Amino acid sequence: MRRNLTILWVLLLQQTILLAQKNYLIQSADNISLNVNEYGQGTPVVLLAGGPGFNAAYLAPIWKALPTYRFIVPDQRGTGRSSLNKIDSSHMTISRYVDDLEILRKYLHIKKIVIAGHSWGGMLALAYAAKYPLHVDRLILLGPGGITSNFFKYFNSNIRMRLREEDSSESKLADSFALKMKAIWPGYFYNREIALATKVLVDTSLADHNAGIVNSLTLKDYNRTEKSRVASLRNFKSPVYLIQGRQDPVGESTVYETKSIVAQTQIFFIEKCGHLPWLESESASARFFELLKTSLN
């Protein structure tokens, strides 16, 4: 276990100083400068962070482990260096998020893109596929939330049932989104020791200072647009790979709901693993990267 924790600490420390191999700005339809970083060389893969409202830096172990792929990592609107002067319901809509990705695809001159998304990033990938199905090569969903809002009914309770009294007390005292995330961090993991060792990630790179309002406004619109998204995805035909920890608080019922809507979804579970497989045990991390490479090839 000590060796595993040492590896995790090294990953976390390295990602705080990691510089993109390529960096540029694209302009959204509503005139927002969106920051994009690229890492590695090879097959292009658009990699989407979770949240909504999380800084993509926490995904650094993924692009560091697979340098033979060209990971294109946008800072989603309202996060990282894609800042907004005003964050309100007119800017934080699913349609705008999706169109940001379409502008990125056109900028890259890629006819069909491979999209890998973690958590909320998987939900955004599905929303993009619903609107632009002909522009998707494949989707790789990493512990994604649901296509519908059903998983919200139990996601938070699945997290909180794993917390101890000290975690709950810390959560009650938290006065920001990031601090609340840090308090409930163990609820996302199978292994509590690893969860506690990686809590520093929340401070260094996970939640942006405005993550709370970004999260609230975006998910509200996600729920509002559920019906049309479900209808469109029933006709989506490109390959979909779903990789999830068996003990992910998102829950297995969300996985099977996705497959009931997108029938071609291939499901891969990782045993003794929570919401962030690359940060769990050495065996869970190894299995995660094995499955990710298989899905990318």
SULGIZI-V311242 format. One record per pair of residues at least 24 apart in sequence whose ideal C-beta (glycine too) atoms are under 6 Angstrom apart, sorted by the first residue. I is the first residue (numbers start at 0). J is the second residue. D is the distance in Angstrom with one decimal. If there is no record, write none. Layout:
# SULGIZI-V311242
i=<I:I>
j=<J:J>
d=<D:D>
This chain:
# SULGIZI-V311242
i=<3:3:4:7:7:10:11:14:14:15:17:25:25:25:27:28:31:33:33:34:34:34:34:35:36:37:38:38:39:39:39:39:40:41:41:41:42:43:43:44:44:44:44:45:45:45:46:46:46:47:47:47:47:48:49:49:49:49:50:51:51:51:51:52:52:52:52:53:53:54:54:54:54:56:57:57:57:60:64:73:77:78:86:86:88:91:91:92:93:93:93:93:96:97:97:97:100:101:104:111:113:114:115:117:118:126:128:129:129:129:132:135:137:137:138:139:139:140:141:142:142:142:142:145:145:146:146:146:147:148:148:150:154:157:158:158:158:161:162:176:176:176:177:177:180:187:187:188:189:189:189:189:197:229:232:232:233:235:239:239:240:240:241:242:242:243:244:244:244:244:245:246:247:247>
j=<280:281:196:196:197:60:200:56:59:203:59:102:103:106:99:98:76:81:99:74:79:80:81:73:72:71:62:70:66:68:69:70:69:67:68:69:68:69:71:68:70:113:115:71:112:114:70:72:115:116:120:123:124:120:117:118:119:120:119:119:213:214:217:207:210:213:214:205:206:78:79:204:207:204:200:204:205:277:288:103:213:207:209:212:216:216:217:220:126:220:221:224:123:126:127:130:127:131:134:136:137:138:139:141:142:228:235:228:231:232:235:237:237:238:239:240:294:241:242:243:247:249:274:253:256:229:257:260:225:222:225:253:248:248:183:186:248:186:186:206:210:211:201:206:206:273:274:273:246:271:272:273:278:260:260:261:260:261:263:264:265:294:266:267:290:268:269:272:273:276:270:273:273:274>
d=<5.9:5.0:4.9:5.9:5.7:4.8:5.7:5.8:3.4:5.4:5.5:5.7:5.9:5.1:5.3:5.4:5.9:4.6:5.9:4.3:5.8:3.7:4.9:4.8:4.8:5.4:4.1:4.7:4.5:5.3:5.3:5.5:5.7:4.6:4.8:5.3:5.3:4.6:5.9:5.3:5.4:4.8:5.5:4.9:5.4:4.8:4.9:4.9:5.2:3.8:3.1:5.4:6.0:5.3:4.9:3.2:4.4:5.3:4.8:5.1:5.3:5.1:4.0:5.9:3.1:3.8:4.4:5.6:5.8:5.7:5.2:5.2:5.5:3.6:5.7:5.1:5.1:4.8:5.5:6.0:4.2:4.9:6.0:5.4:5.4:3.8:4.8:4.8:5.2:5.2:5.6:5.1:5.7:5.4:4.9:5.1:5.0:5.8:5.9:4.0:5.5:5.5:4.0:4.2:5.5:5.9:5.3:4.7:3.8:5.1:5.0:4.8:5.6:4.3:4.7:4.9:4.7:4.5:5.4:5.0:5.1:5.8:5.1:4.5:5.7:5.9:5.8:5.4:5.3:4.5:5.8:4.3:5.9:3.7:5.7:3.3:4.8:4.5:5.3:5.3:4.5:3.6:5.9:3.9:5.3:5.2:4.1:4.2:4.4:5.2:5.4:4.6:5.3:5.9:5.3:5.4:5.9:5.8:6.0:4.3:5.2:3.8:5.1:4.9:5.0:6.0:5.0:3.2:4.9:5.4:5.1:5.2:5.6:4.9>
